[in-house]
Amino acid sequence: MASLSRINTSPMARWWRNVDRVTLICVGILIGFGYILMLAASPAVAVRIGASRDMFIFKQVCFLLLAAGIVVGTSLLSVRAVKLLAAVGFVLGIMATALTLVHGIEIKGARRWIALPMMSVQPSEFLKPCFAVVTAWLLTERQTRRYFPGMLISLGLFGVVLLLLKSQPDIGMLSVITTVFITQLFVDGLSLFLVAGGVGCMIAAFIGAYAVFPHVRSRVERFLHPEVGDHYQIDTALRAFGNGGLLGRGPGEGRVKDLLPDAHADFVFAVAGEEFGMIVCLFIIGVFAVIVIRALLKLLRENDPFIVVATTGLVTGFGLQAFVNMGSTLHLIPTKGMTLPFISYGGSSAMSVALTIGMVLALTRTRVNTADSQFGQSTPAFLNRRSRP
């Protein structure tokens, strides 16, 4: 890396010296597993639906290459540019998500996708990172503008997101965004009493979703009462983990990909367990954990409240998405169609997660001075436990 030595002051050299290279390596590892598992799982799925064996592989290669470019490109941005990108992305995401209710593709009773050439886009995927950054900006703006109604505006934006996602419906995505928002409110200094109230509202909303939406009720009942209903996908996934054992059956030797319709997407972790074994699965979990923990540890030395709140929201959404996918595959939680970041098939998911990690890298880059920071050397928000109404 002689060309990127400390005497080199080019933008790329400064970026390489200041970016979190461990997180970059972890992202590269996940993308590598994405290629490997797509080679293992997707041909059988493609043949089963009458498509070319290489269709999913070709598409995912393009998606992951684009995702890698988004990670690097976004990580080059300044804090100000991240805010602007999130604001524009949030507005476009809201408009596109609203468009799905009118012209969206209906799959299994939900309108979440917009048809484009070569792929379908799920606009709500891009709401997750953009919402986290925009709400962090609004919440922390109150520290420089005393009477700025950042909390009220954030609640209003959350209400719009809630209404759109409930109308699709997409309860899983709404749950993730709600958890991100409540976590950000807590880190920003909201009292524990009000945070507990928010959690109570989430529980009430889950009960309401159980009562109103048949597909939610079906998934919960199948989780709570394994002896009732169709458990084919979960039973098959669990058998795959058992067949894989410690070291796996070997690349290409798995059978779960021939049996599950979503082996390349929602249940790709089961393919990893059967073909590569428990050790590789634990390694994948460890890579996700390293990304989340490193980002949070960096915030312990951060003085900009916006960076603290925004990064916390971003890594909460990222980690929660990974947990939901792996937890539902292992039958630890009710099943939910959520992709495993960088590994499951899906263009919208890959690019959305890439945007998330790119923003995290941009916000947590080492900065020699505070010129790029709006707040300078203020007290970290998560250490300032003042209660706010």
N, C-alpha and C positions, 0 to 999 in steps of 0.2 A: 504493500500500500504506500509506496514511496510517493506516488502522485498525490496522495491524500494526507501527506505529512503536515505538521503544524506550520510549516513555512508557506504552505499552499492556502491562500485565502479565498479561493473560488467558492461559490455557493455550495457546490456538491461536497467539497472538502470540509467546509464548516458543518454541513449537515451530518456527514459521516462521523465527525468527531463528537458531535453533541447528541445524536439520536441514541435511543436505547437499543444497542445492537443485539442484546440477548433476546429482547422481544421480537426483533426482526428475524433472528434465527428460528425462534419458536414458530413464527408465522410461516417461514419457509418449510419447517418440518410438517406443519399441519397441511400445507398445500401439497407437499410430497405424498403424505398419506391420502390426500384427496385423489391424486392421480392413481395411486396404487389400488385403492379400494374401488375406484370407478372402473379400472381395468378388470377387477375381480367380479364386481356385482352387476355392472350394467349390460354386458352382452346378453345374458340370459333374460333380463327384463325386456330388452329391445326385441329379441326373437319372439318372446311371448306375445307382444302386441303387434307383431307383424312388420316391424321396422328393421332397418339395417343394423347388424350387430354393433357397428361402430358409431351409431348415431349419437348416443349419450356421451360416449368417450370424446368424440370430436367437439361436441358442444361444450363439455366441461373443460376441455383443454383451453378453449377460447375464453370461457368464463374465468378460469383461474389465472390465466395470463393477464387478463384485464384487471382482475382483482389485485394481483401483485403490483401492477402499474398504479392502481388507485392507492394502495397502501403507501408506496414510495412517494407518489405525487402529492398526496394529502399531507404526509408527514413533513414535507418541505415548507408548508404554509406557516405564516406568522399567526399569533393569537388573534389578531384583528381579522385576518383572512379566514380563519376557522369560523369566527362568529358570522361573517358575511356569508360564507358558504352554507352554514347551517340555516341561516335565516331564509336564504333563497330556496334551499332544499326543502325546508319545512313548508313554505308557501306552495311550492310545486307539488310536494307530497300530499298536502291537504286537497288541492285541486284534483290531482289524479285519483286519490282515494274516493273523493266524492263522485268522480266520473265513473268509477266501477259500479256504483249503484244504479247507473243509467245504461251504460254500454259495456259493463263488465261481463266476463265469461263466468257462467254459473257452473260450478263443480261441486257435487255433493251438497247442493242446497245453499251454497255460499257464493257471493259475488266478490271476489278479491283480486281478480286478475284482468289485465288489459292485453288483448292480443296484439302482438307486433310481429313483423317478419322474423322467422327463425326462432322466436321465443315468446313467452308470455311474461309480463312484468307484474309483480305484486307491489304496488306503490306503498302500502303500509309498512313494508320492510324498511324503507328509507325514512319513515317517520321516526323510528326508534333513535338513531343517532342524532338526527337534526332536532328532535324534540328535547333531548337531554341537554344539548348545547344551548338552545334558545332559552329554555327555562332557567338554566344556570346563569345565563346573561341577565335575564330579567330579575332573578332573585338577588343577585349580588350587586346589581346596579343601585339598589337602595343604599348601599354604603357610601356612594358618592353623591347621590341625589336623595336627600333626606325624605322628601315627600313623594318620591316616585312610586306608583302603585304596581310594583313588580309582582307582588304576590297575587293581586287581583287579576292582572293580565295573564299570569301563568295558570291560574285556576280557570280562567275563561278559555284559554287555548286547550287545556286538558279536557274541558267540557266538550269542545268541538271534536277532539280526537275520540273521546268516549262515544259521542253520538254516532260518528261515522263508523267506528269499528263495531258497535253494537248492531248497526243497521246491516252490516255485510252478511252474517255476523262473523266476527273473529275474536272469540273470547280469550283465546290463548295469547294473541298479540296484545289485546287490551290488558290482560293480567300482567304481562311483562312491562308495558309502558307505565301502568299504575304503580308497580313495585319500584321502578326507576324513579318516578316522581316523588313517592313517599320517602325513599332513601335520600334524595336530594334535599327535600324539605328538612329532614332530620339533620343532615350534615350542615345545612345552612343555618341551623340554630333554632328550628321550631321546637317548642316544648314537647316533652315526652307525652304529656297528657293529650295534646292535639295529634301527635303521631299515632298514639294508641287509638284515638278516634278515627283516624284515617284507616288504620288496619281493621277496625271494627266495621267500617263502611265497606272495605274490600270483602270481608267475610259475608256481610249481608248481600253484597252484589253477587257473590258466588252462589249463595242460597237462591237468590232470585233467578240466576242463570239456570240453576238446576231445575227450578220450577217451570221456567218459560221455554227453554230450548231443549227439544227432545234428544238431540245428539249429545248434549252435555250430560243429561240425565242418564243416557245409555252408557256413556263412558264411566261415569262415577259408579253406577250400579254394578257394572262388570268388574270394576276395580275392587269394590267392597264385598262383592259376592261372586267369587271366582266360579262357583258351581252353576251360576246362572248366565245364560247368554253365550254369544260367540266369542271365544278367546283364541281363535286360530292363530292370529298374527303374534300375539304375546307368547302363547305356548310354543310356537315354532321358534321364536327368537330365543326363548329361554333354553330350549333344547339345543339350539346352535351353540350357546355359551357352554353348555354341558359337553357337547361333542368336541369343542375346541380344547377344553382342558387348560393346562398350564402353557403349553407351547403351540397349540393349534394343530390343525390337520395339514397345514401347508398351503402355499399359494395356489389358488385354483381348485383346491380339493373340497371346498365347502359345498353344502347342499342347500343352505337356506336361501341363497340367491335364486334357486330354481323354484322355490315355493312361495316366497313373499312377493306381492306385487310392488311394494315400496322398498325393496332391498337396497336399491341404489340411493334412496332418499331418507325417509324417516327411520329406517331400520338398518342403515349402513353400519352402525356400531355392532350389530349382531353378526354381520359378515366379518368384521374385524375379529370378533371374539372367536368365531368358528375357525377361520383360516390361520390366524396368527396367535391366538391364545390369550390367556389372562395377562401375561406379562406385557404384551404390546398394548392391551386395553388400559392397563394401569399407567403405562408410559404416556398414552394419549391424554388420559386424565391429568397426569402430572404436567404436561405441556400447557394445557388450559390453565391449570392452577398457577403456573409460573407467570403467565401473562397477566393474570388478574392480580396476583400478590405483588409482583414487581411494580405495577402501576400504582397500587395503593401505598406501597412503601415509599415511592418517590414523593407522594403527597405529604408525607411527614415532614419533608424539608421545604415544602412549597409555601410561599407567602402570599400568593395571589388567590383570593377567595373564589374568583371565577374558575380558575384552573382546577381548584380542589373540587368544587361542586360539579363542574362539567365532567371531569375525568371519572369521578365516582359514579355518576350516572351512566357514562359510557361503558365502564367495565362491569357495572352491575347488570346491564342489559346483555352484554356479551357472555358473562359467566352464567347468568340465569338461562339463557338460550341453550348453552351447552348442557347444563344440568337437566333441563326439561327433556331434551332429546335422549340423553343417556339414561336418565331416571325412568322415563316411560318405557324404553326398550327393556330395561331390567325389571319392570313392573314394580318400581318403587313409588310411582305416582300414576294417576290415570293417564291413559294414552292421549297424546296431543301431537298433531302434525306440525312439528317444528324441526327445522334442519339442524344438523351438527355443523357448526361454523367451519368453513373452508373444506369440509370433508364430504358432506352430503351433496347430491346433485341439485343444481338450481342456480340460475343466473342472478335473479334478484337477491337471493340470500348471500351469494358469494360477494357481490358488489356492495351490498349493504354492510356486511361484516367488515369488508375491506375499508370502507369509509369510516366505520367505527374505530378500527385499529389505527388507521392513518391519523384520525383526529387525536387519539390518545398519544401517539408518538409525537405529533406536532405540539401538543400541549405540555408534554413532559420532557421535551428536549431541554438539555442544559443550556442556560442562557448566561452569557458572561456579564451582561448588564440588564437592567430592568426597562430598557427603552421600549421593548416589545410588550411590556406588561402594563396594563391600564392602572393597576392599583399599587404597584411598587412594593414597599416593605411593610404592608399591613399585617395584622395578626391573622394567622390561618383561621378560616371559618370554622373548621371542625374543632378547634381549641377554644373558640369563643362560644360558650354555651349560654349566651343571653337568650332568654325566651322571647319569641316574637309572636304577636297575635296573628 
